[in-house]
Amino acid sequence: MTATPETASSGIRSLIPARIDRLPWSRFHTRMVVALGVARLLLTWPLVALCVAVAWPLVRSALPPGHPGPRHPSEPDIPPA
């Protein structure tokens, strides 16, 4: 079944996607990929460290007094059977 003007969607028709695939890869594209990779590497770890530094006081205040910390959980109080 072929689409006729009456049954086809009223969307915008474009040849841009077909032309984008035919664009040549240039030095600009290589530099952009490298720059984005470096930016991702340089920005990811500092942001993670900042989140941990901001969240640590909240985590520590949520633990009961005398708790050794989240890396050393205390044994649950289970009565003997």
C-alpha distance (Angstrom), angle and dihedral (degrees) to the residues before:
residue distance angle dihedral
M1 . . .
T2 3.78 . .
A3 3.76 125.4 .
T4 3.74 116.2 -112.0
P5 3.78 125.2 -163.0
E6 3.80 89.2 -101.0
T7 3.83 95.1 53.1
A8 3.81 100.2 33.6
S9 3.78 119.1 99.4
S10 3.76 116.5 -98.8
G11 3.82 92.2 -123.7
I12 3.77 123.8 131.8
R13 3.78 114.6 -88.2
S14 3.78 117.7 -142.4
L15 3.78 140.1 169.2
I16 3.83 93.2 -154.5
P17 3.84 96.1 103.2
A18 3.80 90.9 53.5
R19 3.80 91.7 48.8
I20 3.82 95.1 46.7
D21 3.80 90.4 61.5
R22 3.80 90.1 57.8
L23 3.81 96.7 53.7
P24 3.81 113.2 117.3
W25 3.80 120.8 -116.0
S26 3.78 108.6 -114.9
R27 3.79 139.8 -176.6
F28 3.81 88.1 -95.5
H29 3.80 91.0 61.3
T30 3.80 92.2 49.7
R31 3.81 91.3 50.0
M32 3.81 91.3 48.0
V33 3.81 92.9 51.7
V34 3.81 91.4 48.3
A35 3.82 92.2 46.4
L36 3.81 92.4 50.5
G37 3.81 90.9 48.6
V38 3.80 92.1 50.4
A39 3.81 91.6 46.3
R40 3.79 90.7 50.6
L41 3.80 91.5 49.9
L42 3.80 95.0 45.8
L43 3.80 96.2 44.4
T44 3.81 102.2 39.8
W45 3.80 101.1 64.4
P46 3.81 97.3 43.1
L47 3.80 89.8 50.5
V48 3.80 91.5 50.2
A49 3.80 90.5 48.7
L50 3.81 90.3 49.3
C51 3.81 91.5 51.3
V52 3.80 91.6 50.0
A53 3.81 91.6 47.2
V54 3.80 91.7 50.6
A55 3.82 94.9 44.1
W56 3.82 96.9 44.5
P57 3.84 97.0 79.8
L58 3.81 89.9 49.5
V59 3.81 92.5 50.4
R60 3.79 91.9 46.0
S61 3.83 92.7 49.7
A62 3.81 91.1 50.9
L63 3.82 92.3 59.7
P64 3.81 119.2 88.0
P65 3.82 118.3 -105.2
G66 3.79 113.2 -83.4
H67 3.82 94.0 23.4
P68 3.82 110.8 142.7
G69 3.82 92.5 -135.3
P70 3.79 140.5 -90.4
R71 3.82 92.9 -69.9
H72 3.82 91.0 56.2
P73 3.79 107.8 43.9
S74 3.78 117.0 -164.3
E75 3.77 121.2 -121.0
P76 3.80 114.0 -96.6
D77 3.78 117.0 -110.2
I78 3.82 100.7 -108.0
P79 3.79 115.9 169.0
P80 3.82 114.4 -130.7
A81 3.79 114.5 -98.1
